[in-house]
Amino acid sequence: MTAVEKAISVLKDHGFKYTDKREQILSIFVNEDRYLTAKDIHLLLKEKFPTISYDTIYRNLYTFVELDVLEETELNGEKMFRFG
């Protein structure tokens, strides 16, 4: 089972639905292996999902943090996230 599949399993175990956007966000973190901002995620997703909003990205990032899938930190006043 890949890291993304494990993370999706955690989401499902907590009652969250699978979505392509969630899988793509998780894949970005696994592939990048560094701290990223919501803006970074938005730039990487907007080609595949041109209408994705920052709201959607933040909501998913904070869900992933609550479920211990992502780590969160703050640098220079900006929230940053990393696959945990």
C-alpha positions in Angstrom: 0.0 0.0 0.0 1.4 3.4 -1.0 1.6 6.4 1.3 -1.3 8.0 -0.6 -3.4 4.9 -0.3 -2.7 4.7 3.4 -3.7 8.4 3.8 -6.9 7.9 1.8 -7.7 4.9 4.0 -7.3 7.1 7.1 -9.7 9.6 5.5 -12.3 6.8 4.8 -11.9 5.4 8.3 -13.0 8.8 9.6 -16.0 9.2 7.3 -14.5 11.3 4.6 -15.1 10.5 1.0 -12.5 9.8 -1.7 -12.1 12.6 -4.2 -9.6 13.1 -7.0 -8.6 16.5 -5.5 -7.7 14.9 -2.2 -5.7 12.2 -3.9 -3.9 14.8 -6.0 -3.1 17.0 -3.0 -1.7 14.0 -1.1 0.3 12.9 -4.2 1.9 16.3 -4.4 3.1 16.1 -0.8 4.5 12.6 -1.3 6.3 13.6 -4.5 7.6 16.9 -3.2 8.7 15.6 0.2 9.0 19.2 1.6 6.9 21.8 3.3 4.4 23.5 0.9 2.0 26.3 1.3 -1.6 26.4 0.1 -0.4 28.7 -2.7 2.1 26.0 -3.8 -0.6 23.4 -3.9 -3.0 25.8 -5.8 -0.3 26.5 -8.4 0.3 22.7 -8.9 -3.4 21.8 -9.1 -4.9 24.6 -11.1 -4.0 23.0 -14.5 -5.9 19.9 -13.7 -8.6 21.6 -11.6 -8.9 25.2 -12.9 -11.8 26.1 -10.6 -10.3 24.8 -7.4 -10.4 27.4 -4.6 -8.1 28.2 -1.8 -11.0 27.4 0.5 -11.1 23.8 -0.8 -7.3 23.5 -0.5 -7.2 24.9 3.1 -10.2 22.8 4.2 -8.5 19.6 3.0 -5.1 20.6 4.4 -6.6 21.2 7.9 -8.5 17.9 7.6 -5.3 16.1 6.8 -3.6 17.8 9.8 -6.4 16.8 12.1 -6.1 13.2 11.0 -2.2 13.3 11.4 -1.7 12.7 7.7 0.1 16.1 7.3 2.3 18.1 9.7 1.8 21.8 10.0 4.2 24.6 10.8 4.5 28.3 10.4 7.3 30.2 8.8 7.4 34.0 8.4 3.7 34.1 9.2 2.7 31.6 6.6 1.2 28.1 7.3 3.2 25.3 5.7 2.4 21.7 5.4 4.3 18.5 4.9 3.4 14.8 4.6 3.9 13.4 8.0 
